[in-house]
């Protein structure tokens, strides 16, 4: 006996809908585990950390306080005096007990009197845009963006605690993108695509069945 019109399309549609749903659910679970394991992601809204992070990039952070933070680390920082909403992403260039300085014409910042090597800078000929000489108090830090020509950071906020922020303001330290999280994101996108294809096949199956029914009723 001839199979019902559209039956094969319907089976494929159901299979793809189920597969797409499973992939999407897996992505949601993995994302929840990623967040529960103490990680967070942030979209970079400006060019202040270019080229390390460009505008629109996603940065990943291992959440936690400032314990273990080192010079050169990129940190997610809560700084309500700097921005009204959200956090800022900056690089820690000096910590409590350090002396950080710059004067126009210097080829680099000076950390404790020694030129600071900063290979991450967008323009190594512009280590800063204004002169400063700051002795960082214990428990505080001096932070700057990697794009010094376009970063409103510690060296331009000297009127407030010499531009320093408390280490306790650190919410997390930048890390490489977790492979599992990226894989889950890719699986989620694939799941959405599969789900949409399944939905399209389901619609096609209904169209085929209705057309076959009309032909049968017309006596074809």
Number of C-alpha atoms within 10 A of each C-alpha: 3 4 7 10 17 20 15 13 19 21 15 17 24 17 15 22 23 16 18 24 17 16 22 22 16 17 23 15 12 18 19 13 13 16 14 10 11 12 22 20 17 16 13 18 15 15 20 25 25 21 14 16 19 17 14 12 15 13 19 20 21 19 20 15 15 20 10 9 17 15 14 15 16 25 27 28 24 20 17 12 9 14 10 8 10 12 18 21 26 23 23 20 22 23 24 16 14 19 18 23 22 21 16 13 10 15 16 20 23 17 19 14 11 12 15 16 14 15 9 15 18 19 16 16 12 18 25 27 15 12 14 18 16 20 19 21 18 12 14 21 27 28 25 25 28 27 24 24 15 15 20 14 20 25 26 17 13 14 10 11 14 18 20 25 23 19 20 15 18 24 19 24 24 20 17 9 14 12 9 13 18 14 13 20 19 13 19 21 16 16 24 17 15 22 24 16 17 24 18 14 22 22 16 16 21 16 14 17 17 14 14 16 13 11 11 10 9 8 7 7
